[in-house]
Structure formats: structure tokens, C-alpha cells
Amino acid sequence: MKFKLIIAAFICSLTIVSCSKEDIENRDTIPQAKSSSGITKVSFSGSGLEDMLSFPDMAYFVNTQSNLEIQVEDHDDNFVSQYGNMSEDDLIDFEEDSNFDDELPLTEFESIYSFQSLRRHLINAENAWLDQFGPNDNFDVSESPYHHFIMDEAMRAMLNVDAQAQIGEYLTQFTRFGYIQVPVNNLELFLNVVNDPAGTTGWMNHSEVTVVGGYYGSPAGNFDPQSLDPDTNGVFCVDDINDKGQINFTDNRKVSWEHKLRGSYVFVKAKAKTRGFKHKRGKWRCRRLNISVGLNGDISSNQTEDCEVYKNLGKSRSRKKRRIKVKDEELHFSGSLIKYKAINRETVSSHGWSSHSEDVFMLDL
């Protein structure tokens, strides 16, 4: 198995850097993904693989995701700017009565290619899951099937239900902290990757398999920091963090939280997401509430020694949204391998509804 630096494809696309205020103000100069002719739908008849989208290269894939995220933010921000002065209940009623789609750019993107995306699959699965609960039922919204290892909705719109895409000349299986690539002309090898995630057939040692990012036995595999003993191993900061949970605020309101720390060589991210839920009109749904999210505290990286501080996170957002995200990301043109590391009981994500917010440690050993 080759662990190699995937550098050139990222460097050729400057727009994958996080959007600054200037980026947002100049968004009209960014090409719209839905008008691109570089994406096609491909099928692999008789293989058992679902249809997937094909992108020219990894830079194009990441750039498309970035463009879609900007379009979704614009679309939903315009709605809030026009109607955000309504009360919570009136705004929810208005949105549902008008059939407003807060992710319309993603819906339109999927429609262009007549594509059954991971995003749509997870929305349908969550709604079916929520339908089983009444107003007084005790359940955890973070256990919803919506909480997939692919955290970003725009990326979900670009992947099939198995989190796969063709990128350049490679079939790509996305994983919790990265991806696996196999040449498109070696379908049998890719099927081994898909059908034997633990690698018992030996595909992990195959020269044509490239694994980028942490891999823990399956695409959804998650590293468990609790498996480390800081007293014997001296481990007080770790990378590849992904966790989720919920916070109950009132009898009919909940928020789910998720945070993630990952690094795939030149591109590293710390992310946090809050989603609002309310029981209304006889059912639980992800609904538009005044929610907040943040990344706070110090963070380390593999560029420091003894878990020294690499930087301080200080990002937060509050808005009337169904879901709200914040991220800290870096693009390293030098290609040096870097991963963010959460520091024990210092690196936190924050999540809340209205004026109530709670901090969650990314690492608590």
C-alpha cells in the first residue's frame, strides 16, 4: 500500500483555501459547479457498484465542493435576511408551507446528473428514523443515520450512497479521515477494497492502492482515543478525532453536535457542526432554530514536540439555521505532512441554541 503525498492536484487550485470575507465578497467570479462540463455520471454494470460521478482530478473535486458550499450559504443567508425577523415558530411554518429548500444548490446539482447522492439518501433515512418518535420519547438525535462519516453536505451531494466517486483515472472510496484510490482499469482490485474493508485479501499491500489519511479497518472506522493510556504512553494530544452527541434544551428542542479533526497531507481541517431539532406539526425534524457553533482553545500538531501549542482556535457563528458549521483549515504548499492534534482537555467545540451553549472537549483522557 502506498502512502504518498497528493500535492500537485491541490496546489493547482487556489480556491480550496477557506473563504475569507474578501472571498465571499468576490464570489461572483468563482465558476459555478453546476454549469461545468467536467463532471459526468458513470456506471459499472454488473459490478455491484452504485453509479458515481466522475471528476477530472482531485483539485476539481475539492473546488466543486467549495463552490457548492458557497452557493448554499448564499442561498440560505438570503432567506434569513428576508424572513429572519419572524419568531421561531412563524419562521418554521413559513419555511415549510413555502417548501423552501435550504440546500437548493445541492438539489439542483444532483438533478443535473440524475444522481442518487449520499446526501439525499441520508436525508430520507433520517426522516424515516425520526418518524418513530413522539414528543415525549427519550432518544438521542445524534444517533440519526444522518450522522455519517462524511460530515459535509456538499461533499455528500457529490458522492454516491457508498461514499464513492471516480476522480481522474482513479476509483475513490472516501473514508472517515481520507480516501482510498485504485486505478479505474483495475475494477477487481477496487471491489476487493469495497467488499473486504479489513484487507484480508491483501489489498492493503498492493502497489496500485493508495491510502490517504488515517484508516481504521473500514471507511467508517473511527480511532478511539480512549484506547490510549496517557499515564503509560505519555499521550496528551491526538489526531483523527471524530465524535458526536446531543444537548437537550427544552422538552421539544434538541441540538446535535459533531466535531472532527483530520489532516490529509497538504490539506488539514478542524470542523464543528450544530444542527437544530424541534417537535412541531406532529413530528420531529431538523428545523430552523437560533443555533450556534464554535471552535475554541489551543490545538497542537505533528509539527510541534510534546504536544506544544501550534495555534489557538477562536471561531464561532450564530444564526437562524437548520445546521451551522465552523472550520479552521490550512493549505500547505510545501507538501509537508501536517495533522492537527487535539490537546487533552484544552481543544473544544461549542454548540448551543439561543443564548445557551455548551463546550465539548475534543479529547478527554
C-alpha positions in Angstrom: 0.0 0.0 0.0 1.4 3.4 -1.0 1.1 6.3 1.5 2.1 9.1 -0.9 1.7 12.9 -0.9 -1.1 14.0 -3.1 0.2 17.5 -3.7 0.1 18.7 -7.3 -3.7 18.4 -7.7 -4.3 20.5 -4.7 -1.8 23.2 -5.4 -3.2 23.9 -8.9 -6.5 25.1 -7.3 -6.2 28.1 -5.0 -9.9 28.3 -4.3 -9.8 25.4 -1.9 -8.5 27.7 0.8 -11.1 28.7 3.4 -13.3 31.6 2.4 -12.3 34.9 3.9 -14.5 37.9 3.9 -12.9 39.0 0.7 -13.6 35.6 -0.9 -17.3 35.9 -0.1 -17.5 39.4 -1.5 -15.9 38.3 -4.7 -17.9 35.0 -5.0 -19.4 36.0 -8.4 -16.0 35.4 -10.0 -16.0 31.8 -8.9 -17.2 29.3 -11.6 -20.5 27.6 -10.7 -20.1 23.9 -10.4 -23.5 23.1 -12.0 -22.5 24.8 -15.2 -19.3 22.8 -15.5 -18.9 20.3 -18.3 -16.1 18.4 -16.5 -18.4 16.2 -14.4 -20.2 13.1 -15.8 -22.1 10.2 -14.3 -20.5 6.8 -14.8 -21.9 3.3 -14.3 -20.3 -0.1 -13.7 -22.8 -2.6 -15.0 -22.9 -5.9 -13.2 -20.2 -5.0 -10.7 -22.5 -4.3 -7.8 -21.2 -0.7 -7.6 -23.7 2.2 -7.5 -23.5 4.9 -10.2 -21.0 7.6 -9.3 -19.9 10.9 -10.5 -16.6 11.4 -12.4 -14.4 14.4 -11.7 -11.4 15.4 -13.8 -9.0 15.4 -10.8 -8.8 15.9 -7.1 -8.4 19.7 -7.4 -11.6 19.9 -9.4 -13.4 17.7 -6.9 -12.3 19.9 -3.9 -13.0 23.1 -5.9 -16.5 21.9 -6.8 -17.2 21.2 -3.1 -16.0 24.7 -2.2 -18.2 26.3 -4.8 -21.3 24.4 -3.8 -20.8 25.3 -0.1 -20.6 29.0 -1.1 -23.8 28.7 -3.1 -25.7 27.0 -0.3 -24.6 29.7 2.2 -25.6 32.4 -0.2 -29.0 30.8 -0.8 -29.8 30.3 2.8 -28.4 33.6 4.0 -30.7 35.4 1.5 -33.7 33.6 3.0 -32.7 34.6 6.6 -32.0 38.2 5.5 -35.6 38.4 4.2 -37.5 36.5 6.8 -35.2 36.1 9.8 -37.1 38.7 11.9 -40.0 36.3 12.3 -40.5 34.3 15.5 -39.1 30.8 15.6 -42.4 29.1 15.1 -43.7 31.5 12.5 -40.4 31.1 10.5 -40.6 27.3 10.7 -44.2 27.4 9.5 -43.4 29.8 6.7 -40.5 27.8 5.5 -42.4 24.5 5.4 -45.5 26.0 3.9 -43.5 27.6 1.1 -41.5 24.3 0.6 -38.3 26.3 0.9 -35.2 24.0 0.2 -32.3 25.4 2.2 -29.9 23.2 0.2 -31.4 24.0 -3.2 -28.0 24.4 -5.0 -27.2 20.8 -3.9 -30.6 19.5 -5.0 -30.1 21.2 -8.4 -26.6 19.8 -8.7 -27.8 16.3 -8.1 -30.7 16.8 -10.6 -28.3 17.8 -13.4 -26.8 14.3 -13.3 -29.9 12.4 -12.3 -27.8 11.2 -9.4 -28.8 9.3 -6.3 -26.5 11.0 -3.9 -25.4 10.1 -0.4 -26.9 13.4 0.8 -30.4 12.6 -0.4 -30.1 9.1 0.9 -29.2 10.3 4.4 -32.0 12.9 4.5 -34.6 10.3 3.6 -33.1 7.9 6.2 -33.2 10.5 8.9 -36.8 11.5 8.3 -37.9 7.8 8.4 -35.9 7.4 11.6 -37.4 10.5 13.3 -41.0 9.4 12.4 -40.8 6.7 15.0 -40.5 9.2 17.9 -43.2 11.1 19.7 -43.0 14.4 21.6 -42.3 12.7 24.9 -39.9 10.0 23.7 -36.4 9.8 25.1 -34.0 9.5 22.2 -30.6 10.9 21.1 -30.8 12.8 17.8 -27.1 12.3 17.3 -27.8 8.6 16.7 -29.7 9.6 13.5 -28.4 7.9 10.3 -27.7 11.4 9.1 -24.6 11.4 11.2 -22.4 9.8 8.5 -18.6 9.8 8.5 -18.8 12.2 5.5 -19.6 15.4 7.5 -20.0 18.0 4.8 -23.4 18.2 3.0 -21.9 19.5 -0.3 -19.5 16.6 -0.4 -22.4 14.2 0.3 -24.1 15.6 -2.8 -21.1 14.7 -4.9 -20.7 11.1 -3.7 -22.9 8.0 -4.2 -24.6 6.2 -1.3 -21.4 4.3 -0.6 -19.2 7.5 -0.5 -17.5 6.8 -3.8 -16.5 8.8 -6.9 -14.3 8.5 -9.9 -11.6 11.1 -9.7 -9.4 11.4 -12.8 -8.2 7.9 -13.6 -8.9 6.6 -10.1 -11.9 5.0 -8.4 -12.1 6.6 -5.0 -13.5 5.3 -1.8 -13.8 8.1 0.7 -13.2 7.2 4.4 -13.7 9.0 7.7 -10.3 10.6 7.6 -9.3 10.5 4.0 -9.8 8.2 1.0 -8.5 5.1 -0.9 -7.7 5.2 -4.6 -7.4 2.4 -7.2 -6.8 2.8 -11.0 -10.1 2.8 -12.8 -8.8 0.0 -15.1 -8.4 -2.4 -12.1 -12.1 -2.8 -11.1 -11.4 -6.1 -9.5 -8.9 -4.6 -7.1 -11.4 -1.8 -6.2 -14.1 -4.3 -5.5 -11.6 -6.0 -3.1 -11.2 -2.7 -1.3 -15.0 -2.2 -1.1 -16.0 -5.8 -0.2 -13.1 -6.6 2.1 -12.6 -3.4 4.1 -10.4 -5.2 6.7 -7.9 -6.2 4.0 -7.9 -9.9 4.5 -7.4 -10.4 0.7 -4.1 -8.4 1.0 -5.2 -5.3 -1.0 -3.5 -3.0 1.5 -0.1 -4.3 0.3 -1.0 -3.9 -3.4 1.2 -1.4 -5.3 -1.8 0.1 -7.1 -3.6 1.0 -3.9 -3.1 4.5 -2.4 -4.5 5.3 1.0 -4.6 9.0 2.1 -5.3 9.9 5.7 -6.0 7.7 8.7 -7.7 4.3 8.0 -9.1 2.2 10.8 -10.3 -1.0 9.2 -13.3 0.3 7.3 -14.4 3.5 5.6 -16.4 4.4 8.7 -13.7 3.2 11.0 -13.1 5.7 13.9 -10.0 5.9 16.1 -10.9 5.7 19.8 -8.6 8.0 21.9 -9.8 6.2 25.0 -7.7 3.2 23.8 -4.7 5.2 24.8 -3.4 5.4 28.3 -1.8 8.8 28.9 -0.1 7.5 32.1 1.9 4.9 30.3 2.2 6.2 26.8 2.6 9.9 27.5 -0.1 10.7 25.0 -1.9 14.0 25.7 -2.8 15.1 22.2 -4.0 13.0 19.2 -5.2 13.5 15.6 -8.0 11.8 13.7 -10.8 12.9 16.1 -14.5 12.5 15.2 -17.2 12.5 17.8 -20.9 13.4 18.2 -23.6 13.9 20.7 -26.7 15.9 21.6 -27.8 18.6 24.0 -31.4 18.8 25.3 -32.5 22.4 25.9 -36.3 22.2 26.2 -38.9 19.4 26.0 -39.4 19.9 22.3 -35.9 21.2 21.3 -32.6 19.4 20.9 -29.4 20.1 19.1 -26.9 17.6 17.8 -23.2 18.3 17.8 -20.3 16.9 15.9 -16.6 17.8 15.7 -13.8 16.5 13.5 -10.1 16.8 13.3 -8.3 15.5 10.2 -5.3 16.0 8.0 -4.7 14.7 4.6 -1.2 15.8 3.9 -1.4 19.3 2.4 -5.0 20.0 3.5 -5.9 19.9 7.2 -9.1 20.8 8.9 -10.7 21.2 12.3 -14.5 21.3 12.0 -17.6 21.6 14.2 -21.3 21.4 13.3 -24.5 22.1 15.2 -28.0 21.0 14.0 -31.3 22.1 15.5 -34.3 19.8 16.1 -37.8 20.6 17.2 -41.0 18.7 17.6 -43.7 20.6 15.7 -46.6 19.7 13.5 -46.7 16.3 15.0 -43.2 15.2 14.2 -39.5 15.7 15.0 -37.5 17.2 12.2 -34.2 19.1 11.7 -35.7 22.7 11.8 -34.5 26.3 11.7 -33.5 27.4 15.2 -31.3 30.1 16.5 -28.2 27.9 16.9 -24.5 28.4 17.5 -21.2 26.6 16.9 -17.6 27.3 17.7 -14.1 26.0 17.8 -12.1 27.2 20.8 -8.9 26.6 22.8 -5.4 25.6 21.8 -4.6 23.0 19.2 -1.3 21.1 18.6 0.0 19.4 15.5 2.6 16.9 14.4 4.9 19.9 13.7 5.4 20.6 17.4 7.0 18.5 20.1 5.5 17.2 23.3 2.0 18.5 22.4 3.1 22.1 22.4 0.5 24.6 21.1 0.5 25.0 17.3 -2.2 27.7 17.3 -5.3 28.9 19.1 -8.7 28.3 17.7 -11.2 31.1 18.0 -14.0 30.7 15.6 -17.8 31.0 16.2 -21.1 31.5 14.4 -24.6 32.1 15.5 -27.5 32.2 13.0 -31.1 31.1 12.4 -30.2 27.9 10.6 -31.1 24.2 10.4 -27.4 23.4 10.6 -24.4 25.6 11.1 -20.7 24.9 10.8 -17.4 26.5 11.5 -13.9 25.3 10.5 -10.3 26.1 10.7 -8.2 24.8 7.7 -4.8 25.2 6.3 -3.3 24.5 2.9 0.4 23.8 3.0 2.0 24.3 -0.4 5.3 22.9 0.8 3.7 19.5 0.9 5.0 18.8 4.4 2.8 16.3 6.2 0.8 18.0 8.9 -2.0 16.9 11.1 -3.9 18.9 13.7 -3.9 17.3 17.1 -6.4 17.9 19.9 -4.8 18.7 23.3 -6.3 16.9 26.2 -9.0 19.0 27.9 -8.0 22.1 26.0 -9.3 21.9 22.4 -13.1 22.3 22.4 -16.1 22.7 20.2 -19.1 24.7 21.3 -22.7 24.1 20.5 -25.9 25.8 21.5 -29.4 27.1 21.0 -30.5 30.7 21.7 -28.3 32.1 24.5 -27.5 28.6 25.9 -24.2 27.0 24.8 -22.1 24.1 26.0 -18.4 23.2 25.4 -17.3 19.7 24.4 -13.7 18.6 24.7 -12.3 17.1 21.5 -10.0 15.0 23.7 -10.8 14.0 27.3 -8.4 11.3 28.6 
